[in-house]
Amino acid sequence: MTQKPVALLEVGLNNIFAAPMRYYVKCKLNPEARVKLGESIKSGNLAKGQVFYEGMQAALRGATIDDMDIVHFVEVCYCLEGGLYPMAMESPILKEYFDSIVEVKDARFRDKCTMECEACDCTRAIKLPGKSLIEKLNVKDILNKKEIDSTRFKDFGRLVLNRRKQKQGIEALKNIVYECTTSKTKPIIAGAAISGLFAIFYDGEYFRIKNIPDNNEARQIFDKIGLSISDSVKSVKENAKQSLAGDYSHSNIV
């Protein structure tokens, strides 16, 4: 079945800090909180009101749980680049449902990371161990019921991007304008990363154009197709350099 384009709101809070990272997180489920966790995910109340609300909802809806009741998920987090340790802001919420946070580690080597997490599928191929968490919690109907459409959250990093269609640079961006005005190709989201501007498009499949130079010409093209970018490549680099990530030996922010 063909996937439908996802509203920008569902992508997450990509403007809170400028340089996010994807983390592979393992948490030990508290047996007494199992029902509460299921209800919170299903209702959309888990982490409601927090800046990481959509990211945590998307992550846990795609999570797995193994035979030891360890829950595995990948979540985009801005804490390190904001001057905190990874998942610092999320930890108090997680502790409401989990006995312990067993491990938090980079989901990808930082020297391979361009920090475009909201539109990057670098963790798509990670196979999380165990079975689907929402199925184990008996809330698997969450993906089907129309009455809870407003509580769905998509993480582009877990969607399949067609890499054969992926292109790079300003010329590729220029070419896509014609497709957006003459075909079913739709612009979805755009942003800034340390390697340049990027955007995701949808023509029945999702694909990306990346490494676009951040200049007036590129920004005018984005305006023409209805995409806005609040950050700049310069601001992303500067914010990252001033953060804890700036001193990290495997960081690719320089």
C-alpha positions as CSV (number, residue, x, y, z in Angstrom):
1,M,0.0,0.0,0.0
2,T,1.3,3.4,-1.0
3,Q,2.3,5.6,2.0
4,K,0.8,9.1,2.1
5,P,2.9,12.2,2.7
6,V,3.3,13.1,6.4
7,A,2.4,16.5,7.8
8,L,5.3,18.7,8.9
9,L,4.1,18.7,12.5
10,E,4.7,14.9,12.6
11,V,8.4,15.2,11.9
12,G,9.4,16.6,15.3
13,L,10.9,19.7,16.9
14,N,13.7,20.3,14.5
15,N,14.3,23.8,15.5
16,I,14.9,23.5,19.3
17,F,18.6,23.0,18.9
18,A,20.6,23.0,15.7
19,A,22.6,19.8,15.9
20,P,20.8,16.6,16.9
21,M,22.0,13.0,17.2
22,R,20.3,9.6,16.9
23,Y,20.7,7.4,20.0
24,Y,20.1,3.7,20.4
25,V,18.4,3.4,23.8
26,K,17.8,0.3,26.0
27,C,15.5,0.5,29.0
28,K,14.3,-2.1,31.5
29,L,10.5,-2.1,31.6
30,N,8.9,-1.8,35.0
31,P,6.3,-4.6,35.1
32,E,4.0,-2.5,37.2
33,A,4.1,0.3,34.6
34,R,3.3,-1.9,31.6
35,V,-0.4,-1.0,31.4
36,K,0.4,2.7,32.1
37,L,3.0,2.7,29.3
38,G,0.5,1.1,26.8
39,E,-2.2,3.6,27.6
40,S,0.2,6.6,27.4
41,I,1.4,5.5,24.0
42,K,-2.1,4.8,22.7
43,S,-3.6,8.1,24.0
44,G,-0.6,10.2,22.9
45,N,-0.2,11.4,26.5
46,L,3.3,10.1,26.9
47,A,5.7,13.1,27.3
48,K,2.9,15.5,26.4
49,G,4.0,19.1,26.8
50,Q,7.7,18.3,26.6
51,V,9.8,19.6,23.7
52,F,10.8,16.0,22.8
53,Y,7.1,14.8,22.8
54,E,6.8,13.8,19.2
55,G,10.2,12.2,19.0
56,M,9.6,10.0,22.0
57,Q,6.2,9.0,20.8
58,A,7.6,8.0,17.4
59,A,10.5,6.2,19.0
60,L,8.4,4.1,21.4
61,R,5.8,3.3,18.7
62,G,8.6,1.8,16.7
63,A,10.3,0.1,19.7
64,T,10.8,-3.6,20.4
65,I,10.9,-5.6,23.6
66,D,13.0,-8.7,24.2
67,D,12.6,-11.7,26.4
68,M,14.3,-9.9,29.3
69,D,11.8,-7.0,29.2
70,I,14.4,-4.7,27.7
71,V,12.9,-2.2,25.4
72,H,15.0,-1.1,22.4
73,F,14.4,2.1,20.4
74,V,16.1,4.8,18.4
75,E,15.4,8.4,19.3
76,V,16.6,11.8,18.0
77,C,18.0,13.8,20.9
78,Y,19.3,17.4,21.1
79,C,20.6,17.2,24.7
80,L,24.4,16.8,24.0
81,E,24.4,19.7,21.6
82,G,22.4,21.7,24.1
83,G,25.0,21.3,26.8
84,L,23.5,18.2,28.6
85,Y,24.4,14.5,28.5
86,P,22.5,12.4,26.0
87,M,18.8,11.8,26.8
88,A,19.1,14.0,29.9
89,M,15.7,15.7,29.3
90,E,14.0,12.5,28.4
91,S,15.3,10.5,31.3
92,P,12.7,11.7,33.9
93,I,9.9,10.7,31.6
94,L,11.4,7.3,30.9
95,K,11.8,6.6,34.6
96,E,8.1,6.8,35.0
97,Y,7.8,3.6,33.0
98,F,11.2,1.9,33.2
99,D,13.2,0.5,36.1
100,S,16.4,1.7,34.6
101,I,18.0,3.1,31.4
102,V,20.3,0.3,30.6
103,E,22.3,1.9,27.8
104,V,22.4,5.0,25.6
105,K,24.8,5.0,22.7
106,D,25.2,6.7,19.3
107,A,23.1,5.0,16.7
108,R,25.7,5.9,14.1
109,F,29.4,6.9,14.3
110,R,29.6,10.7,14.6
111,D,32.3,11.0,12.0
112,K,29.8,9.7,9.5
113,C,27.0,12.0,10.8
114,T,25.9,15.2,9.1
115,M,23.3,16.0,11.8
116,E,20.2,16.1,9.5
117,C,18.4,13.7,11.8
118,E,14.8,14.7,11.0
119,A,15.3,13.7,7.3
120,C,18.0,11.1,7.6
121,D,17.5,7.3,7.2
122,C,20.9,6.4,8.7
123,T,19.2,4.2,11.3
124,R,16.6,2.6,9.0
125,A,18.6,-0.6,8.7
126,I,19.0,-1.2,12.4
127,K,17.2,-4.3,13.4
128,L,16.0,-4.0,16.9
129,P,15.8,-7.3,18.8
130,G,12.7,-8.8,20.2
131,K,9.0,-8.2,19.2
132,S,7.1,-5.0,18.6
133,L,6.5,-3.1,21.8
134,I,3.0,-1.9,20.9
135,E,2.0,-5.4,20.0
136,K,3.3,-6.7,23.4
137,L,1.4,-4.0,25.1
138,N,-1.8,-4.9,23.2
139,V,-2.1,-1.5,21.6
140,K,-1.2,-2.6,18.0
141,D,-4.5,-1.1,16.8
142,I,-3.0,2.3,17.3
143,L,-1.7,2.2,13.7
144,N,-5.2,1.6,12.3
145,K,-7.9,3.5,14.1
146,K,-9.0,6.7,12.4
147,E,-10.1,8.3,15.7
148,I,-6.4,8.5,16.8
149,D,-5.0,9.9,13.6
150,S,-4.1,13.0,15.4
151,T,-1.8,11.1,17.7
152,R,0.3,9.5,15.0
153,F,4.0,10.5,14.8
154,K,6.3,9.8,12.0
155,D,10.1,9.6,12.2
156,F,11.6,10.1,8.7
157,G,14.7,8.3,9.8
158,R,12.6,5.1,10.1
159,L,10.9,5.5,6.8
160,V,12.4,4.0,3.6
161,L,14.0,6.7,1.4
162,N,14.5,5.6,-2.2
163,R,18.3,6.1,-2.4
164,R,18.3,5.6,-6.2
165,K,16.2,8.7,-6.5
166,Q,18.4,10.6,-4.0
167,K,20.4,13.5,-5.6
168,Q,22.7,16.2,-4.4
169,G,23.4,19.9,-5.0
170,I,21.8,23.0,-6.4
171,E,21.2,21.6,-9.9
172,A,19.2,18.7,-8.5
173,L,17.1,21.2,-6.5
174,K,16.5,23.3,-9.6
175,N,15.4,20.2,-11.6
176,I,12.9,19.2,-8.9
177,V,11.0,22.5,-9.2
178,Y,9.6,21.4,-12.5
179,E,8.5,18.1,-11.1
180,C,6.7,19.8,-8.2
181,T,4.7,22.0,-10.6
182,T,4.0,19.4,-13.3
183,S,3.7,16.1,-11.6
184,K,2.6,14.4,-8.4
185,T,5.9,15.1,-6.7
186,K,5.3,17.0,-3.4
187,P,7.8,18.8,-1.2
188,I,7.6,17.6,2.4
189,I,10.3,19.2,4.6
190,A,13.6,21.1,4.3
191,G,16.3,21.9,6.8
192,A,19.9,22.8,7.4
193,A,22.7,20.4,8.3
194,I,26.5,20.8,8.6
195,S,26.9,19.5,5.1
196,G,24.4,21.8,3.5
197,L,20.7,22.3,3.0
198,F,18.5,19.2,2.4
199,A,14.9,18.4,1.5
200,I,12.6,15.4,1.3
201,F,10.1,15.0,-1.5
202,Y,7.3,12.5,-2.1
203,D,6.2,11.1,-5.5
204,G,4.7,7.8,-4.2
205,E,8.0,7.2,-2.5
206,Y,10.1,9.4,-0.3
207,F,13.4,10.6,-1.6
208,R,16.0,13.2,-0.6
209,I,18.1,16.0,-2.1
210,K,21.0,16.9,0.1
211,N,24.3,18.8,0.2
212,I,22.6,21.9,-1.3
213,P,24.7,25.1,-0.8
214,D,23.1,27.6,1.6
215,N,22.8,30.6,-0.7
216,N,20.1,33.0,-1.9
217,E,19.5,31.0,-5.0
218,A,18.7,27.9,-3.1
219,R,16.5,29.7,-0.6
220,Q,14.5,31.3,-3.3
221,I,13.9,27.9,-4.9
222,F,12.7,26.6,-1.5
223,D,10.4,29.5,-1.2
224,K,9.0,28.9,-4.7
225,I,8.0,25.3,-3.8
226,G,6.6,26.3,-0.4
227,L,9.4,25.0,2.0
228,S,10.8,27.2,4.7
229,I,14.1,26.8,6.5
230,S,14.6,28.6,9.8
231,D,18.2,27.6,10.4
232,S,21.3,28.1,8.3
233,V,24.3,25.8,7.7
234,K,26.4,28.4,9.4
235,S,24.2,28.5,12.5
236,V,24.1,24.7,12.7
237,K,27.9,24.5,12.6
238,E,28.4,27.3,15.1
239,N,25.9,25.9,17.6
240,A,27.4,22.5,17.3
241,K,31.0,23.8,17.8
242,Q,29.9,25.6,21.0
243,S,28.2,22.5,22.4
244,L,29.7,19.4,24.1
245,A,29.7,17.8,20.7
246,G,32.4,20.3,19.6
247,D,34.9,18.5,21.8
248,Y,33.8,15.0,20.9
249,S,36.6,13.2,19.1
250,H,34.3,11.5,16.5
251,S,32.3,14.6,15.7
252,N,31.9,15.6,12.1
253,I,30.8,19.2,12.9
254,V,34.0,21.1,11.9
